[in-house]
Structure formats: C-alpha cells, structure tokens
C-alpha cells in the first residue's frame, strides 16, 4: 500500500480527471440541479470541508481508500476547483438537453 502524502498537491491533469469522474456520476443519476445547488451553497466552506475529510479520514479510508480521500480533500480545498466542478456539471447538463 503506498504511503499517502497529505501535503502533496494534485496536478491539473489529476484535478480534471477527478472533476470529470464526479460530474459523470452526477450526470448518470440526473442530479445536475441538486449537485450545483449544493456546491454553490457550500463553496464558501470548501476549505473547511476539505479539512473535515482529512479529519474523518480514519473512518472514510477503510470505505473509500486513503488515496481517494486525500485526492478529493485536495480537490475541494480550493474554491476555484469547486467552481470548475460546477461548470463541468453545467456543461454535461446542457449537452444532455435535446436540441431544438
């Protein structure tokens, strides 16, 4: 099992991969509006949420894996990344709508 470096930054490529995976799950379930609303409401608390993930990693790591918890904690650490998540979900919602 690799050692998790909690101070390591995620690369732009990894960030885009995580955002794409998250947006795809939202799109598959048709939860565009609730996800966007939730992210917009909690954008001011993005850093606090990331720290909460780290704090709860003892409980979350056995369920999801320490590496995944760390990567998502790093992802939502920045409001800019949360905004990218919102934009990606909006893009998927628009592409899903039928053309008139």
Phi, psi and omega in degrees: 000128181290149177283131181273124178261103184289346180265351183289137176277153175270147180283164179297323179294315179294321177301313181295325177294315179295316179297318178298317180295317179296313181296324179295318178296320178296316182295317180299327182268353180069029183259038184301305185296311179298322180293316179296315179300314180299314181293319178296318181294326186257006179303320178296340182256019185302312182296318179298320178296320179295321178291328176293323175298318179295316179299319181272008183298334177298328178269326185278326184302317178296333181276318187245345183099135183298322182295318180293318178299316180297315182295318179290327175297317178293325181296312185273005177295333184250133176298328180298322178291324177295320177297321176297322177297316180298314180299318181295319178295319178297319178298318180293324179294317180294319181291338180279333183292140179293144178284135181264000000 
